[in-house]
């Protein structure tokens, strides 16, 4: 039987409002975890970007030259790296065009440089205002730290994507799923463990809307929960009966919706 005839018989698809969709998606830990990591990570990256040394990108504009510069100020910043305060060194130098330029470089630790000391600076010939003390960086934080911080939003995106995929599949079941019962036909231990408990593959058999027998597999570490009754309630996709899940494994909001729509309360 095709979905069109099944849909007509069971008044499918069911309307699923935005509020219920959000409750389904955020009913699990991973969606909330992913969202928090993503938003927090983006906030930190935006905050840290102005303090990060991107000179390896911005300085790709032609030849560089060196000059002797004079330190004009040395002060401690509020940033710390590996337990060392990052120092800021201001300086002035004369470029090949005969003009004087000023700049600032940063280093995690005190180099004992004082105003009046001489240092070698590197500068861009096309843009002499782009310079730094040799061996130092042009911003308080290194690009490596920025990459480490980038892991937070990336982790959030990956986690949220997994949660969204699962949530959309559940929403699809809510729109097109039918409720039935299935019986356990077997179980098989896997190599996975959750909370020090073995995860099992539990095999179920049920009758679909087409009148044929179908099989599905549920992964769970709570084996007693899915085998405590002779038959367990299942929700299956009318277009793909192999896509079935235990009713008890669905979010509370979905269970309540099925109770209301299917009269299983």
Secondary structure, DSSP 8 states (H G I E B T S, - for coil): --HHHHHHHHT-S----HHHHHHHHTTSHHHHHHHHHHHHHHHHHHHHHTTB--HHHHT-SS-EEEEEEEEEEEEEEEEEETTEEEEEEEEEEE-TTS-EEEEEEEEES-----TT-EEEEEEESS-TTSEEETTSBSSSB-HHHHHHHHHHHHHHHHHHHHHHHHHHHHHHHHHHEEEEEEEEEEEEEEEEEETTEEEEEEEEEEE-TTS-EEEEEEEES-HHHHSSSSEEEEEEESS-TT-EEEGGGS-HHHHHHHHHHHT--
